[in-house]
Amino acid sequence: MNVHPARADSARLAWIIRNPGARAAPSESRLRAAAGPLRRRGWEVEIRSTAAPGDAESLAREALAAGASTVVAAGGDGTVHEVVNALAGSGGALGVIPAGTANVWAGEVALPRSPERALALVASGWRAHLDLGEAALPAGGGRRRFLLMAGAGVDGSVVRAMHGRRTAKRLGGRAAFGPAIAATALGARPLPVRITAGRRELHRELWLAVCGNTRSYTGVLQLTSDARADDGALDLLLLSGAGRRRQAALIARSLRGSLHRRRAPGIDYLRRQALAIALEPGAAAPLEVQADGEPLATVHPGDEITLRALPGALVAVLPRRPTPLLARSPGAPRAAPHAGR
């Protein structure tokens, strides 16, 4: 399929970026058939397939340069993550055809699972203005945006351990994470960190930090259970403290969904527009950080990573129904962001 230059009718140009390596990814022939109703409504649809990590972001930038108003990610959360990093701040809308290991974003906003129904939203769905998170990486590593969350500690170590095992993820789904999670959690040791959030500074022996723009964690738990993707802030959950007994108690509470009792030992919950996580000098190991289920950075002792919310940085195509993830409903005026507590 040929790339077309920007044109007067580019508001009705959509690109579908398909990750053929994603679990249950639809074929190009099915996508062509599913796009038929869109074309009959006057849309032009281009389909591209990725060949390597990073291609989805490059193709999304190519789509914007061609004048596409909507870019549809047909893949998992990693594919969505790449497309989001191209669309951030552009005004181009994100659509998603769910595939992949978990596709947490699709579950968060109840996107249709079928390509046909997901593509129908391109013409008839709600274009919602959402926040993104942005991570400023240490040692001049640049910046990276995230839609779902950034995680550090045992979470980042699990993602790092799974990186490169794409075949196992594609064939085994969420179950593929089981051995990696068990091995990493059993070997995890808390690391001394300093959290700076506005005027507040916390020193913790960190086991897990989750900085959520959204609520769902791996599609199973809601660790940042108060997060909203349009409030101009990020929700930070810290689980800390040394000792197997403490860690076992925190795991049990997370599985019961009772982490909202935030005054318990080992739990901090903050909402901020920006914050920084620094690994204290003398830490016995580096701190692994992930974003949207992809390895993001390895923070060494003395370094820090800064996270902040980017209000309204992304337009996303969603079903026309209220969702607890957003303060606004379809047709409601945009609310002013707040910094929270």
C-alpha positions in Angstrom: 0.0 0.0 0.0 1.3 3.4 -1.0 1.8 6.3 1.4 -0.2 9.4 0.4 0.9 13.0 1.2 -1.3 15.2 3.4 -4.5 16.2 1.7 -7.6 18.3 2.3 -9.6 15.2 3.4 -7.0 14.0 5.9 -9.5 14.2 8.7 -10.8 10.9 7.2 -7.5 9.2 6.9 -6.7 6.4 9.4 -3.7 4.2 9.6 -3.8 0.7 11.3 -0.4 -0.4 12.7 -0.4 -4.1 13.2 2.1 -6.1 15.3 2.1 -9.5 13.8 4.1 -10.8 16.7 1.4 -9.9 19.2 -0.7 -12.7 20.6 -4.0 -13.1 18.7 -3.1 -10.3 16.3 -5.6 -10.1 13.4 -4.4 -10.8 10.0 -4.0 -8.1 7.4 -6.8 -9.7 5.3 -9.2 -9.5 8.3 -8.3 -5.9 9.0 -8.9 -5.0 5.3 -12.4 -6.6 5.6 -13.1 -5.0 9.0 -12.2 -1.6 7.5 -14.8 -2.0 4.8 -17.6 -0.1 6.7 -15.2 2.8 7.4 -14.3 3.1 3.7 -18.0 3.1 2.8 -18.4 6.1 5.2 -15.7 8.0 3.3 -12.6 7.1 5.2 -9.3 6.1 3.6 -7.6 3.3 5.5 -3.9 2.3 5.3 -2.6 -0.9 7.0 1.0 -1.4 8.0 2.7 -4.3 9.8 5.7 -4.0 12.1 8.9 -6.1 11.7 10.9 -5.1 14.8 10.5 -3.3 18.1 10.3 0.4 17.5 8.6 0.1 14.2 5.1 1.0 15.6 6.4 4.4 16.8 8.2 5.0 13.5 5.1 4.1 11.5 2.8 6.2 13.7 5.1 9.2 13.0 4.9 8.4 9.3 1.1 8.3 9.5 1.0 11.7 11.1 3.3 13.1 8.4 0.9 11.6 5.8 -2.0 13.6 7.4 -3.7 10.7 9.3 -6.2 12.0 11.9 -6.4 8.6 13.6 -3.7 5.9 14.2 -5.0 2.5 15.3 -2.7 0.1 17.2 -3.5 -3.5 16.5 -1.4 -5.2 19.2 -0.7 -5.3 22.9 0.2 -2.7 25.4 3.8 -2.5 24.0 2.4 -1.6 20.6 0.1 0.9 22.1 3.0 2.4 24.1 5.0 2.9 20.9 2.1 4.6 19.1 1.3 6.8 22.1 4.9 8.1 22.1 4.4 9.2 18.5 1.0 10.7 19.0 1.7 12.6 22.2 0.9 16.3 21.8 0.1 15.9 18.0 -3.7 16.0 18.1 -3.8 12.7 16.3 -6.2 10.2 17.9 -5.3 6.8 19.2 -7.5 3.8 18.3 -6.8 0.3 19.6 -7.7 -3.2 18.3 -6.9 -5.4 21.3 -4.4 -8.2 20.9 -1.2 -9.1 22.9 -0.6 -10.7 26.3 -2.9 -8.6 28.4 -3.9 -5.3 26.7 -4.6 -3.5 30.0 -5.7 -0.3 28.2 -8.4 -2.1 26.3 -9.8 -3.6 29.5 -9.6 -0.3 31.4 -11.9 1.5 28.9 -13.9 -1.5 27.8 -12.8 -1.4 24.1 -14.5 -4.0 21.8 -12.4 -7.1 21.3 -13.3 -7.6 17.6 -11.5 -5.6 14.9 -14.9 -4.8 13.3 -16.4 -3.2 16.4 -13.1 -1.6 17.4 -12.7 0.1 14.0 -16.3 1.3 14.0 -15.3 3.6 16.9 -13.0 5.5 14.6 -16.0 7.1 12.9 -18.5 7.0 15.8 -16.5 6.9 19.0 -15.8 9.6 21.7 -12.6 11.5 21.2 -11.4 11.9 24.8 -8.6 14.1 25.9 -6.3 12.2 28.3 -3.2 12.8 30.3 0.0 11.0 29.8 2.9 10.3 32.1 6.4 11.4 31.1 9.6 10.0 32.5 12.8 11.9 32.3 15.5 9.3 32.3 18.8 9.5 34.2 22.2 10.1 32.6 20.8 12.1 29.7 18.7 9.2 28.6 15.9 11.4 27.2 12.2 11.3 27.9 9.6 8.7 27.4 5.8 8.9 27.7 3.5 6.3 29.2 -0.3 5.8 29.1 -0.8 3.3 31.9 1.9 3.4 34.5 5.6 3.4 35.4 6.8 0.8 37.9 10.0 0.4 39.8 11.6 -2.3 42.0 10.4 -5.9 41.7 7.9 -4.8 39.0 10.7 -3.4 36.8 12.8 -6.4 37.5 10.0 -8.8 36.3 9.6 -6.8 33.1 13.3 -6.8 32.5 13.4 -10.6 33.0 10.6 -11.1 30.5 12.1 -8.7 27.9 13.2 -10.7 24.9 11.0 -13.7 25.8 8.4 -12.5 23.3 7.6 -16.0 22.0 6.8 -17.2 25.5 4.5 -14.2 26.1 2.8 -14.7 22.8 2.1 -18.4 23.3 1.5 -18.5 27.0 -0.3 -15.2 27.6 -0.3 -13.9 31.2 0.7 -17.3 32.5 4.1 -16.7 30.9 4.8 -14.1 33.6 4.3 -16.6 36.4 7.8 -18.1 36.6 9.5 -14.7 36.1 7.3 -13.1 38.8 7.9 -15.9 41.3 11.7 -16.1 40.7 12.1 -12.3 40.8 9.9 -11.8 43.9 11.6 -14.5 45.8 15.0 -13.0 45.1 14.0 -9.3 45.6 15.6 -7.2 48.2 14.3 -3.7 49.2 16.4 -0.8 47.9 17.0 2.5 49.7 15.3 5.3 47.8 14.4 9.0 48.2 11.0 10.1 46.9 10.6 13.8 46.3 7.0 14.9 45.7 6.6 18.7 46.0 7.6 19.7 49.5 7.3 16.1 50.8 10.4 13.9 50.9 10.2 10.2 51.8 13.0 7.8 52.5 12.0 4.2 52.1 13.4 0.7 51.7 11.5 0.2 48.5 10.1 -3.1 47.3 7.6 -1.8 44.7 6.6 1.6 43.3 3.8 2.0 40.9 3.1 5.5 39.4 -0.2 5.2 37.7 -1.9 7.4 35.1 -4.6 4.6 35.1 -5.8 2.1 37.6 -5.4 -1.5 36.4 -2.1 -3.3 37.1 -1.5 -6.2 34.7 -5.3 -6.3 34.1 -5.8 -8.1 37.4 -5.2 -5.7 40.3 -6.0 -2.0 40.9 -3.0 -0.8 42.8 -3.4 2.9 42.0 -7.1 2.5 42.6 -8.0 6.3 42.7 -6.2 7.2 39.5 -7.9 9.1 36.7 -6.5 9.6 33.3 -7.8 13.2 33.0 -7.1 14.8 36.4 -3.6 16.3 35.5 -1.9 14.1 38.1 -0.2 10.8 38.7 -1.0 8.4 41.6 1.9 6.8 43.3 1.7 3.7 45.4 4.8 2.7 47.4 5.3 -0.7 49.1 8.3 -0.7 51.3 10.0 -2.4 54.2 12.5 -5.1 54.7 11.7 -8.7 55.6 9.9 -11.6 54.0 7.0 -11.3 56.4 6.4 -7.7 55.5 6.6 -8.5 51.8 4.2 -11.5 52.1 1.7 -9.3 53.9 1.8 -6.7 51.2 1.4 -9.3 48.5 -1.6 -10.8 50.3 -3.2 -7.4 50.8 -2.8 -6.5 47.1 -4.4 -9.8 46.1 -7.3 -9.0 48.4 -7.6 -5.6 47.0 -7.1 -4.0 50.4 -4.2 -1.6 49.7 -6.6 1.3 49.9 -6.1 1.1 53.7 -3.1 3.3 53.2 -2.2 4.0 56.8 -1.0 0.5 57.2 2.8 0.0 57.7 4.7 -0.3 54.4 2.1 1.6 52.3 2.3 5.1 51.0 -0.2 6.6 48.5 0.3 10.0 46.9 -1.2 12.1 44.1 1.1 14.6 42.5 1.7 16.4 39.2 5.4 15.6 39.4 7.8 13.5 41.5 11.3 12.1 41.5 12.6 8.7 42.6 16.3 8.6 43.5 18.3 5.5 44.4 20.4 6.3 47.4 24.2 6.0 47.2 25.4 2.7 48.6 22.4 0.7 47.3 23.4 -2.9 46.8 21.8 -3.1 43.3 20.4 -0.9 40.6 16.7 0.0 40.5 14.9 -1.4 37.4 12.0 0.8 36.0 9.4 -0.2 33.5 6.7 1.8 31.6 3.5 0.2 30.1 5.1 -3.2 30.5 8.3 -2.3 28.6 11.8 -1.9 30.2 12.4 1.8 30.7 15.6 2.5 32.6 18.1 1.1 35.0 18.7 3.6 37.8 22.1 3.3 39.5 23.0 4.5 43.0 23.1 8.3 43.1 20.8 8.7 40.0 17.1 9.6 39.9 14.2 9.4 37.5 11.6 12.1 37.3 8.0 11.5 36.5 5.3 14.0 35.7 1.8 14.2 34.2 1.2 15.8 30.9 -2.4 17.0 31.0 -4.5 16.5 27.9 -1.5 15.2 25.9 -3.3 12.4 24.1 -6.6 12.1 22.2 -8.1 8.6 22.4 -11.0 7.0 20.6 -13.3 5.5 23.2 -16.8 4.0 23.5 -19.5 6.6 24.2 -20.2 5.5 27.7 -19.0 6.8 31.1 -15.9 5.1 32.7 -14.6 5.4 36.2 -11.2 6.0 34.8 -12.2 9.5 33.6 -13.8 12.4 35.5 -15.5 13.5 32.3 -18.2 11.7 30.3 -18.9 11.9 26.6 -20.1 15.4 25.8 -19.1 16.9 29.1 -16.9 20.0 29.2 -13.2 19.5 30.0 -12.4 20.0 33.7 -9.4 21.9 34.9 -6.6 19.6 36.2 -5.6 19.5 39.9 -2.5 18.6 41.7 -4.2 16.5 44.4 -2.9 15.8 47.8 
